[in-house]
Amino acid sequence: MTNEPSLFDQPQFPVLPYAGTSGHSGSDSSEERARREDRDGTTKYRQASTLNFLRWRNVRGSTWKELADHFNWHHGQSSGVLSTLHKAGLIARLDERRDRCAIYVLPECVGDRPVDEYRKNITRTEMREHLATIEEMLDEGRYWEASEYVGALRVELG
């Protein structure tokens, strides 16, 4: 790829921005897998490999599919590492598509192209809590407050 030093040995790896993990779907088995891979070096390897791959790809960047094909990873492995690195601010997601997939690049490769900011996915529990709050406001006739609450959620969630 390049003659530059590998990112694999950098002390900031693995990046664990999801409550001390690299992320999981919420099920016990998914959380167990994430914690195991975070401990055994798999997460560190995927993150460093992805950053090195993006450095090699330069301004062309990569989609989840291209990354998966290159490393023989499945969709969850490649999209998961891209999401984690994007959330941590180590890569950028361009506001453009290639073969209907988002394109990720290193921040120094963005240039003047528009980027998509990271948007937090809301959990089912958080959604239920927000809906209960809105329902309570509406039941109490606090329509304006409910409207402002919904507006604030729209801004927060993008």
Wavefront OBJ file of the C-alpha trace (Angstrom):
o trace
v 0.000 0.000 0.000
v 2.287 2.849 1.187
v 5.709 3.193 2.747
v 4.289 5.351 5.552
v 4.262 3.961 9.103
v 1.335 1.698 9.852
v -1.544 3.127 11.850
v -1.888 -0.316 13.470
v 0.538 0.508 16.292
v -0.968 3.859 17.206
v -1.958 4.006 20.899
v -5.462 5.367 20.261
v -6.642 2.024 18.886
v -9.076 0.507 19.241
v -11.557 3.387 19.122
v -14.513 2.456 21.367
v -17.101 5.268 21.080
v -20.212 3.226 21.920
v -20.299 2.974 25.725
v -16.787 1.573 25.792
v -17.283 -0.797 22.847
v -16.904 -0.657 19.088
v -20.664 -1.086 18.816
v -23.283 -3.813 18.758
v -26.917 -4.309 17.789
v -28.206 -4.507 21.348
v -28.601 -8.258 21.713
v -26.569 -10.107 24.336
v -24.719 -12.151 21.715
v -23.870 -9.054 19.656
v -22.562 -7.221 22.720
v -20.535 -10.290 23.722
v -18.996 -10.469 20.231
v -18.140 -6.747 20.267
v -16.477 -6.936 23.683
v -14.522 -10.073 22.698
v -13.265 -8.491 19.456
v -12.413 -5.260 21.285
v -10.275 -7.274 23.743
v -8.637 -9.758 21.373
v -7.281 -7.213 18.869
v -9.800 -7.840 16.069
v -11.306 -4.356 16.412
v -7.868 -2.727 16.474
v -6.859 -4.674 13.358
v -10.020 -3.733 11.431
v -9.810 -0.062 12.378
v -6.131 0.299 11.512
v -6.548 -1.721 8.305
v -9.458 0.490 7.262
v -7.498 3.689 7.869
v -4.513 2.342 5.934
v -6.825 1.257 3.100
v -8.397 4.724 2.985
v -4.923 6.301 2.948
v -4.043 4.073 -0.006
v -7.329 4.929 -1.792
v -6.625 8.643 -1.240
v -9.350 10.996 -2.559
v -11.271 8.101 -4.145
v -12.099 6.750 -0.683
v -14.094 3.594 -0.219
v -17.608 2.314 0.183
v -18.525 -0.423 2.677
v -18.706 -2.836 -0.275
v -15.253 -2.004 -1.611
v -13.786 -2.344 1.886
v -15.581 -5.672 2.395
v -14.382 -7.005 -0.959
v -10.788 -5.963 -0.287
v -10.584 -7.592 3.164
v -13.148 -10.363 2.650
v -15.318 -8.964 5.448
v -19.096 -9.200 5.593
v -21.362 -6.128 5.499
v -21.599 -5.781 9.282
v -17.846 -5.858 9.741
v -17.082 -3.256 7.086
v -20.026 -0.919 7.728
v -19.471 -1.234 11.487
v -15.825 -0.173 11.334
v -16.673 2.712 8.993
v -19.447 3.921 11.312
v -17.201 3.690 14.370
v -14.359 5.618 12.729
v -16.820 8.188 11.364
v -18.390 8.710 14.785
v -14.900 9.178 16.278
v -14.080 11.808 13.635
v -11.202 9.815 12.148
v -12.843 9.570 8.716
v -15.409 11.597 6.788
v -18.498 10.405 4.913
v -18.921 12.289 1.662
v -22.300 13.589 0.580
v -22.096 11.508 -2.586
v -22.603 7.876 -3.567
v -20.839 5.267 -5.651
v -22.900 2.249 -6.685
v -25.614 3.453 -4.256
v -23.191 3.320 -1.291
v -21.792 6.132 0.862
v -18.138 6.999 0.276
v -15.712 7.397 3.185
v -12.360 9.205 3.030
v -9.693 10.434 5.401
v -10.435 14.030 6.507
v -7.454 15.392 4.568
v -8.925 13.881 1.372
v -12.289 15.661 1.569
v -11.192 18.781 -0.295
v -14.135 21.034 -1.111
v -16.651 18.184 -1.325
v -19.646 18.320 1.047
v -19.726 15.751 3.844
v -22.462 14.108 5.889
v -22.051 14.718 9.590
v -22.351 11.723 11.896
v -25.962 11.183 12.943
v -26.729 9.218 16.052
v -29.142 6.321 15.663
v -31.808 6.348 18.330
v -32.431 3.154 20.296
v -35.890 1.655 20.748
v -35.725 2.465 24.458
v -34.858 6.100 23.742
v -37.674 6.298 21.175
v -40.189 4.895 23.680
v -39.040 7.433 26.290
v -39.383 10.320 23.837
v -42.826 9.141 22.730
v -43.966 8.811 26.353
v -42.769 12.352 27.074
v -44.580 13.739 24.020
v -47.740 11.791 24.852
v -47.694 13.150 28.416
v -47.319 16.716 27.136
v -50.209 16.265 24.716
v -52.424 14.634 27.364
v -51.801 17.641 29.617
v -52.594 20.100 26.827
v -49.000 21.346 26.583
v -49.126 21.442 22.788
v -46.577 24.214 22.258
v -44.077 22.483 24.570
v -44.618 19.177 22.739
v -44.048 20.915 19.415
v -40.790 22.460 20.666
v -39.700 19.079 22.046
v -40.295 17.405 18.680
v -38.425 20.227 16.923
v -35.441 19.795 19.249
v -35.444 16.032 18.564
v -35.405 16.664 14.828
v -32.341 18.872 15.197
v -30.585 16.396 17.485
v -31.253 13.351 15.317
v -30.712 15.055 11.974
l 1 2 3 4 5 6 7 8 9 10 11 12 13 14 15 16 17 18 19 20 21 22 23 24 25 26 27 28 29 30 31 32 33 34 35 36 37 38 39 40 41 42 43 44 45 46 47 48 49 50 51 52 53 54 55 56 57 58 59 60 61 62 63 64 65 66 67 68 69 70 71 72 73 74 75 76 77 78 79 80 81 82 83 84 85 86 87 88 89 90 91 92 93 94 95 96 97 98 99 100 101 102 103 104 105 106 107 108 109 110 111 112 113 114 115 116 117 118 119 120 121 122 123 124 125 126 127 128 129 130 131 132 133 134 135 136 137 138 139 140 141 142 143 144 145 146 147 148 149 150 151 152 153 154 155 156 157 158
